[in-house]
Amino acid sequence: MFYRVFLSVLVATFCVASWAADPRICRDYVSRIPGGSVALCEAAGLTDLKVRSVQGRTLWGTDVRTENAGLRVLVLGGIHGDEMSSVSLVHHWISLARQGVADMPHGVHWRFVPSLNPDGLFAHPSKRVNARGVDLNRNFPTPNWSRDAKDYWEKRTRRDPRRWPGKTPLSEPESKYVVDQIAQFKPHLIVSVHAPFGVLDFDGPTVPPSRLGRLYLDQVGIYPGSLGNYGGVHKGVPVVTIELGSASQLPQDGEIRQMWLDLLRWMTERIKPQ
């Protein structure tokens, strides 16, 4: 049955134990995100991805691999630093993945990165852009980026500093990490968690999910330099973009779980190992 719990969950980490997150790291993150806890963060088993932000902060992540993993899924939170709930949601999903909440015909190798933009998260106040003022979700190397990204920023956003795409594509270490993961990890699916528009977006091949929990599909369009454009349209990797309803409040536990189960059900139907 779909809801049967896996009898065995094999946990994989990126790095050796000496690279694991210090408890102080969890206390720092929990102080900035809603609905989190030090215990939940510590249980995630986050390790040093050996990638540094513009300001030198460590990017943390973890792998969770179920038996007979045939699918690879990259889950990203906190691309925009002021979308704090997205970071917390990924921590909760790591817990569900470690518990083996679901049964799928193909096991899954999950790669979770709760906070891709720690400089934005730890700014005072938290901000959308990274430490160089770049919107990481406009910095991916989509076709004609040099022409389209600048034109879109100048004409459509009226030079909104919160949406500056940067001087060149992949100018930022944080966006470069994601592109490297697409090339090296070769995910069958990317899940990118945002806030606060309360919708579900999708880019790429296959039929999109119609809903995850209370979030319904509402495809908002394609933007120069966005991850959905780069991963879903250009690279052909399905990208599910979750827009939580609030940046500062996390959904209830039951809703978090339902979104997870809906995602797994859709993956079972639509995402197949290649």
TORSE-366758 format. One record per residue: z negated, x negated, y of N, C-alpha, C in turn. Coordinates in steps of 0.001 Angstrom, whole numbers, plus 524288, in hexadecimal, padded with zeros to 5 digits. Layout:
<sites>
ZXYZXYZXY;...
</sites>
This chain:
<sites>
800007FCB97FB57800008000080000800007FC99804D7;802197FED880905802997FBE580DEC7FD557F9F780FEA;7F9447FD1880F387F4307FBC3811707F0CC7F88780DB5;7F2D47F748809127EFB57F4358056C7EEE17EEBA80795;7EA297ECEF8073F7E8E27E7C3809587EAA17E3958058A;7ED167DF898078A7EE7C7DB1B8044B7E99D7D8EC801A3;7EA067D7907FCBB7E59D7D5487F9FA7E4A07CFA87FB97;7E8BB7CD3C7FD947E8107C7C17FF0B7EB107C6B5803FF;7E8897C41B807B47EB0C7C27280C8A7EA567BC9680D00;7EEB07B9D880D327EE897B43080DA57EF2B7B2BC8134D;7EB607AFF08155E7EB4F7AEA081AE07ED677A92581BA4;7F1437A89281F267F3727A3758206F7F2487A23D82613;7F12179D78827427F05679BB982C9D7F44B7979F82DFB;7F53A796F48331D7F9007931C834E57F70978D8F83422;7F20578CBF8350E7EFFA78782835917EB20786CF8323B;7E92B781F8831E67E483780DE82EE37DFD078312831B3;7DB557836A82ED27D6C278609830F37D4C978384835ED;7D59577E82836897D39B77BE283B347D65277DC284027;7DAA3780A583F9D7DD69782BD844207DBDC7886384542;7D81478A7B842667D69978FEE8431C7D401790B984863;7D4437959784A3D7D22E796D984F647CC437962B84F8D;7CA5679391853847C4C379313854817C2A079874855F7;7BDCD799CF8545B7BB9379EEC855CF7BBAC79FF685BAB;7BB6A79BD885ED27BB9579C9C8647B7C0C779EE886636;7C4F279D978636B7CA1579FC5864AF7C9F57A5B386419;7C79B7A77F85FD37C7477AD2485EFD7C40B7AFC28633B;7BFD17AD53864CF7BCA47AFA3868F37BFC17B00786E07;7C2E57AC0686F1D7C6247AC23873D57CA197B09C8739D;7CCB47B13486F237D0A97B54686EB07CE357BAB186EF5;7C9E07BB5F86C387C7637C08286C1F7C59D7C21F87193;7C44F7BE56874D97C2A77BF9C87A297C71A7C1BD87D74;7CC037C10987BB47D07C7C2B587ED47D3767C75287C95;7D23E7C8EE877CD7D5617CD09875507D1F77D1B5873EF;7D4397D66A873EF7D13B7DB1E872997D0FE7DBF086CB3;7CCB07DE2286AE77CC627DFCB865737CC367DB7386180;7CB0D7D6B4863357CAB87D26185F917C5117D0EF85E87;7C4527CD3785B0A7BF1B7CB35859FA7BFA27C59F85814;7BB7F7C29E858C57BB887BD3E856E67BC427BD25850FA;7B9B07C0BA84E497BA1B7C0E2848967BFBA7C1F3846D8;7C24B7C5A2849747C7B67C6DB848167CB367C22B84914;7CA6D7BF9284D7D7CD897BB0184EC87CCA37B69984ADF;7C7BD7B5A4849837C6957B171845D57C8CF7B2A984070;7C8947B79783EDC7CAA77B926839C77D0927B89783980;7D3287B88983E0A7D8E07B7F583E187DA8E7B2A283C0D;7D7127AEC883C3E7D8767A99F83A467DCAF7A6FC83D6E;7DC657A77D842957E0767A53D845F17E05D79F4C845A9;7E4F979D09845AC7E584797658458A7E9097958B849F8;7E8A0790A384B277EBA378E3284F5A7F15978DD184DB2;7F4C879052850B57FA5D7903384F797FCEF78B2385139;7F9DC787AA853807FBDB782AA8557C7FFE17837B859C9;7FF237879B85CBE80261788CE8614C7FEB278998865E3;800247879586A737FCDA7881686F057FFAC78B2C87342;7FCA078E3E876107FEB47912987A807FFC078D6987F04;801CD78F7A88338802DC78C40887D57FDE778982889AD;7F97D78C2E889807F48D789E988B3F7F1A07870F886ED;7F4247866B882777F1C97836B87E427EE557867D87A94;7EE4D78BA987AFC7EB3178ECA877637EDD478F0787208;7EA9D78F4486E117EC8C78FA6868B77EEA77951D8679C;7F3177955C864FB7F4E279A49862C27F2A479AAC85D41;7F00479F0B85C367ED7879FF2857327F0757A40085411;7F05A7A36284EEA7F2EA7A72784B897F0EA7A6B884604;7F2CF7AA19842B37F1547A9E683D317F5907AC5F839DE;7F5D57AAAD835017F9577ACF1831297F6247B00A82D37;7F8317B46C82B967F6077B772827447FA897B8A282390;7F9FC7B6F781EB57FE527B79481AFD7FC6E7BAA88164D;7FED97BF16815297FD907C2248108F800747BFF780BD3;7FF057C1F1807478018B7C021802818076C7C13C802A0;80A647BDA3800728100B7BE507FFEE812967BFA080526;811197BCD1809308130A7BDF680E70818F07BD3580EB9;81BAD7C17780FB7821547C13C81042823227C1F8815D5;81FAD7C3FF8192D820EE7C4E781EA981DB07C14E8221D;8200A7BFAF8266281D487BC9182A4D81D447BFA082F6B;818A27C051831AE8180B7C37483669814EC7C05883A6A;817117BFE783F18814817BD3C8436E8124B7C15984720;80D307C12C8481C80A907C4F484B7F808607C20F8503A;809F77C3BE854E0808867C119859BB805977C4CB85D54;8015D7C2ED85F987FE907C5C98639A7FE257C28386881;7FCE27C50F86CCF7FBA87C235871908000A7BF12873EA;804F67C0A487325809407BDFE875D5808767BE6D87BB4;806867C2E287D56804E47C3A0882C17FEEC7C36B882E6;7FCCF7BFCA885EA7F7437BEBF885C47F3D37C32D8879E;7F5EA7C6C588AC47F2BE7CB1988CB17F31F7CFEE8893A;7F5467CF4E884867F57F7D38B880B17F17A7D24D87C70;7EC8A7D27D87E017E84B7D08387ACC7E7B17D373875AA;7E8CB7D879875A87E8347DB90870E27EBD27D9AA86C93;7F0467D76886E047F3F27D58686A107F1977D10E866E6;7EE857CDB68697B7EBEB7C965866C57E7FB7CB8D862DC;7E4FF7CF60864977E1007D1A88613B7E3707D47585C8E;7E7AD7D75585D6E7EA2E7DA198591A7EBCB7D658854CF;7EDF27D1DA856457EF9F7CE1D8524E7EAF17CC2584F2C;7E67A7CB42851B47E1CD7C9BF84EC87E0657CDEF84ABA;7E0A97D2DE84C457DF667D717848A57E35A7D75384434;7E8467D6708454E7EC327D68F8412C7EB9A7D1FA83D6E;7E9E27CD8B83F5A7E8C87C92D83BCB7E4A67CADA837D4;7E0A37CD8E839B77DC8C7CF67836337DEBC7D31783210;7E21F7D6B4833A57E4777DA5282FE17E7E87D76C82BF8;7EAD17D39882DD57EE207D09282A4C7EAD27CD8F8265C;7E67C7CB55828277E3197C869824A07E0727CBFE8209F;7DF867D0D68221A7DD3A7D49681E737E1307D69281A80;7E6367D56E81B747EA3C7D75B817F07EB1C7DD2781862;7EAAE7DF3181D277EB337E4D481DEE7F0F47E65281DB4;7F2CF7E7928191A7F8157E990818357FA1B7E77881319;7FDFD7EA1281123800BC7E83D80C828068C7E8C280DAF;809627E48780CF880EF37E48980E13811CD7E2218096F;816A47E3B680887819827E16E8041D81A897DBA1804CD;81AC57D9DB8099A81B647D44F80AAC816947D28080DA4;813F37CE7680BB180F8B7CC5880E8C8114E7CA38813CD;80D8B7C92C8172280EC07C79181C7980BE47C28881DD4;80EC97BF028203B80C817BA61822A880C447BB8A82880;8077B7BCAA82A60806A47BDDE82FDF805707B8E5832D9;807877B873837728060F7B44783B108046D7B6DD84031;7FF767B651841757FD307B8EE845FC7FBFC7B4FE84A4F;7FD9C7B64B84F1A7FC3C7B346853B87FA007B72A857AE;7F4D77B7A4858007F29A7BBCD85B4E7F3A47BB2B8611A;7F3B47B64C863137F4427B57D868BE7F83A7B12D869C3;7FD147B2D186AD3801287AEF886BD3800B17AC9B87143;7FE117AF48874CD7FDB47AD9A87A3F7F7FB7AD1287BE6;7F5327A93B879BB7EFA17A8CC87B117EEAE7A775880C5;7F2427A4B4883477F17E7A37A888CE7F1667A87588C17;7F4D97AC2188ACB7F4D37B11C88D957EFF67B44388C69;7EE437B436887767E9A17B72C885EE7E4C17B52E888BF;7E42F7B002889197DF697ADC388B437DFB07ACC889120;7E3F57AE6F893A07E41C7AE34899547E02C7B21489B89;7DED07B16F8A06F7DAFF7B4E28A2FC7DD787B78D8A7B4;7DF047BC8E8A73F7DEEB7BFB78A2787E3647BE4189ED6;7E3617C07489A287E7AB7BF87896817ECD17C117898FF;7F0F77BE4B897A97F60B7BF6489A0B7FA5A7BF81895F5;7FE817C23889755802EF7C2F9893CF805927BDD189270;806557BA8C89649809747B5CC895AA8061B7B1518939C;808BC7AD0189231805CF7A87489060804377A51A8950B;8024A7A06D8940B8002179D2F8983C8044079B4889C14;8093B79B6989A9880D6F799F889E3F80FD979EC78A0C2;80D6B7A33B8A00B80F637A7FF8A2708142C7AA3989FCE;814FE7A8F689AC4819A27AAC3897EB8182A7AF5D8946F;81B4E7B37A894A381AD87B7D1890FF81D337B60288BD3;819EF7B4F88880281BD77B2D68830E81FAB7B67E8805A;81F2B7BB9188156822B67BF4C87EDF827D07BFF4881DE;828EE7BC588854A82E157BBF1887CB830297B6598875F;82D9A7B3128844682ED57AD8188403831AE7ABF387F02;8330A7AFCD87BBC835AF7AE98876D583B937ADF0877C6;83E1E7AA7D874BD843877A8ED875E78479C7ACDA87410;847C07B15F8767F84BC37B53387546851077B3708777D;855547B5578755185A777B3C78775285AFC7B4E187D2D;85D5B7B14787FEC85E367B1B98859A8591D7B217888A3;854FD7AFAC8869684FE97AFE588928850427ADF388EC1;852DC7A98288FAE852F77A726894E38552B7AADF898F7;858E17AE0A8975E85B2B7B1D889AFA857FD7B6E389B2A;856D97B91689693854AA7BE588965A84EE57BE8F897CA;84BD57BAC28960A846357BAFE89710845157BA9289CDF;847A97B70389F80846D27B6608A51D848B87BB308A811;84D4B7BD318A69384F767C1BF8A93384BDC7C6778A882;849EE7C7358A3C2846717CB9B8A2C38417D7CB0E8A5F9;83F3F7C6678A61083A627C58F8A8F483B157C68F8AEC9;83F7C7C4B48B0EC840567C5478B690841A57CADE8B814;844F57CD7E8B4F3846EB7D2958B68A843C57D7268B45B;842207D6C88AF8283F717DB2A8AD0F839957DB138AE02;8374E7D6648AE38831A27D6208AF17830487D4B28B4B4;834687D3908B7DA833967D1F88BD4D82FF87CD328BDAD;8310A7C9828BA4482E2A7C48B8BA1E828557C5508B921;827247C8F78B5D2821B87C9E88B45E81F857C4EF8B1D5;81B827C27C8B417819737BDA28B1DB8171A7BE5C8AC70;815A57C31E8AB1A8137C7C41A8A5E6817B87C4138A1B2;81C9A7C4098A33F820E57C44289F7E824BA7BFB88A027;822F67BB818A27E8265E7B6FF8A335827B97B4A089DEC;82CC17B3F989CB582E457B2138978482DEC7AC2C896DC;82CC17A95E89B1882CA57A3AF89ACC831BD7A15589CAF;831BB79C2589D2C8365F7997789F1783A967990189AEE;838EC798518961C83C8D797CB891B983A4D79AAA88D0A;83D9579C3F8895483B7879EAE884998384679ABC8817F;8343679C9187F01830B97994887BD582E5F794DB87F02;82D67795DC883EF82AE2791E9887308251379167885F4;822E67952F8831481D497956B8823381BE57943D87C83;817B07916787B9A8163A790218762E814F3794EF872F0;8130579900875708118D79DAE8728F816577A08B8706D;81A5E7A1328739A81F207A3BC871AF822037A03986DDA;821D679B2A86EB0824637978586B10821EA797DA865AE;81CCD798928657781A33799188606981C7A79DB185D5A;81D4D7A22985FEC81F507A6C485D34824C67A5B885B11;828197A34E85E3782D637A21585C6882D3479E46857CB;829BB79A7E8580A8291F796E18539E82768799CA84EB7;823EB79DA584F508222B7A0AF84AD38269B7A3E98487E;829E47A62A84BC682E577A922849C7831DF7A59984685;8328F7A0BB84844835E979D0C8457D8335479AF28408C;82E3D799F3840C482B997975083C6E8290F79B1183893;8263279ED683A898239D7A2AF83736827767A6AB83514;82B997A7A68380382FC27AB4D8368C82D917B0BE83539;82B047B340838FD828C67B862837DF82CF27BC7E836D8;82BA57C0198335D82EFA7C4AD8328A82DE97C8D9836A9;829717C85D8394F827D87CC2E83D338244C7C97D84125;824D67CB01846228214A7C94584A3F81EB27CE2184C8B;819927CDF784D0D816A37D22384F9C8141E7CFCE85475;815737D1E8858FC8137A7CFF085DF7810347D43C86082;80B377D31286180807927D7088636C806C87D65F86947;807907DAA686C298071B7DABF871DC803C07DF6387383;803657E0458787D800D47E4CE87AE3802C97E4FD8808F;802787E968883547FF6F7EE188822C802AE7F310881FE;8078F7F2F08806D80B077F7708812B80AAE7FB9087CE4;807F37FA7C878AA807047FE6D874B880BD38004E871DB;80F6E7FCAC870A8814307FE1686DD68154B7F9F5869AC;819427FB16866A581B1E7F78E86296820C37F632863C3;821F97F12D863E48274E7EF6A864FD829507EC6686044;82E737EBD385FFD830CB7E92785B7B836027E6D285D0D;836FB7E22585B0883C127DF9C85BAD83DAC7DD2885686;842C27DD6485571844BD7DABB850D4846F87DE5C84CC8;8485C7DC158483F84AB47DF2F84411846B17E2AC8416B;848677E63883E4E8459E7EA1783B29843B87EEA283E92;841EF7F29A83BF083FFF7F75283E8883A7F7F64484088;839667F74E8457A834377F621847918301F7F9F484590;82B2A7F86E845D5827087FC388449C826E78007A848C4;8260E8054484722825E68099184AE7820A3809DE84DAA;81C90807DA84B1A81766807EA84D74813E28040E84AA8;810058021A84D7F80BAE7FF3184B3D806BE801A284D74;803CD8044A84A357FF4B8071A84C328010F80B2485028;7FECA80AE7854D98002A80E9A858FD8049C80CB985C71;806A88083A85B4E80AE98061685E7381023807BB85C27;8137280A2C85F5C8189180BF485D9F81CDE8087685FCE;821208083685CDE82584804F485E65827DE806D28638C;828798032C8671D82AFE8043686C2182D6D7FF1886DE8;8322E7FE1186C0D834AD7F90886D17835F17F88C872E7;833AB7F49987544833AB7F43587AF8838277F0F787D2A;83B527EEA9879D583FB97EBA487BC083F3B7E5E187A61;843387E2EE87BD5843897DD6687A83843657DA3E87F8A;840087D65187FA483F497D32C8845B840F17CD888835D;843587CB128873C844AF7C583886A683FC77C248885B0;83FF07BF0E881A783BA07BB8C88097837177BDD787DA4;837637C2CA87C05833047C52B879368332E7C3A587376;82EB57C3F2870EC82E6D7C2BE86B5D8318A7C6AA8682C;831527CBB2869B0834657CF8F866E183A2A7CE7186723;83C007CCD686BAC841817CB7886C59842DB7C69E86924;83FA77C291869AD840CD7BDAC866ED8404B7BE4E86107;83BC77C04185F3F83ADF7C09E859A783DE77C5028571C;83D9E7C9B18596883FEC7CE3A856F1845C97CE8E8576F;847C77CDA385C3584D5E7CE3E85D338505C7C93285BFA;84E6B7C4D285DFC851497BFE785D81850A37BD5985821;84BD47BD488560D84ACF7BAA78511284ACC7BE5E84C70;84AEB7C36F84D6184B337C72E84916846267C7D98460F;841B67C6998487483C9C7C7628460383A2D7CC4F84866;839067D04884562836B77D4FE847B6831C87D3AC84AD2;8316C7D5D784F8082CDD7D503852DC82A807DA4F85433;825C87DB448523F822C97DFE7853A481F3D7DE7385831;81FDC7E10E85C9281C987E01C86126818E07E4AB861CF;813E77E3878614580FCD7E777861CE80DB17E74186759;80DB17EBA8869FF80B5C7EC1986F2C806977EFA086EBB;802007ED3486E7B7FD367F04286E427FC877F36087350;7F9467F755873147F8B67FAC88778E7F5657F8AA87BF4;7F2777F48587AFB7EF227F23887EFA7EECF7EC5D87E17;7EEE07E962882547EE3D7E3BC881ED7E88B7E2318816C;7E5017E590883247DF797E4368835A7DC1E7E73387F75;7DE687EADE87CA07DB8F7EDCA878A27DE8E7EDAA8738F;7DBBC7ECF286F497DE1F7ECBF86A207DE047F226867A1;7E20B7F3A48649F7E1BB7F899861BD7DD0C7F8AC85E03;7DB837FD3D85C637D74C7FDD28589D7D8D07FB5D85364;7D4DD7FA0E850387D5D87F76884B3F7D99E7FA77847C8;7D8F57FFAA847A47DC6A802CD844637E20F8027884619;7E2F98024184B367E847801CA84D437EA817FC6A84C1B;7E7527F85E84C8D7E9127F31384B517EAD77F2C5845A1;7E7CF7F5118423C7E91A7F51B83CAC7EE067F84E83BA1;7EE857FCD883E3C7F3158001F83D567F8187FD6C83F1F;7F7E37FAB1843857FC6F7F7BE8454A7FDFD7F3AD8413E;7FA257F11883F0F7FB187ED1D83B047FDA97EF8D83638;7FB827F3E4834597FDAC7F67082FBC803247F885830BD;8041B7FAA483556809587FC7D836AC80D367F7F8836D2;80B817F385838E180EEA7EEEF838F1810457ED4983366;80C5E7ED1E82FFB80D5D7EB7E82A99810E87EF53827BE;810247F457828BB8137F7F8418263A819327F782827EB;819FD7F6AE82CFC81F4D7F5D382EF0821937F0C482CB7;81E757ECA882C778204A7E7C082A37822027E87482494;81F077EB7C821A2820617EC7D81C2E825B57EF0E81BBC;826E87F27E81F6682BD87F56681F388306F7F23D82168;82F707EF0082560833CD7ECE282862834697E6F08285E;830367E402827618307B7DE5A827B48305B7DC1382244;8348C7D990820AA8350E7D78581B6E835AA7D19981B8E;833A27CEEA8178F834927C9458174683A587C821816D8;83BF77C3E58192E8417C7C26881908842657BE52814D1;
</sites>
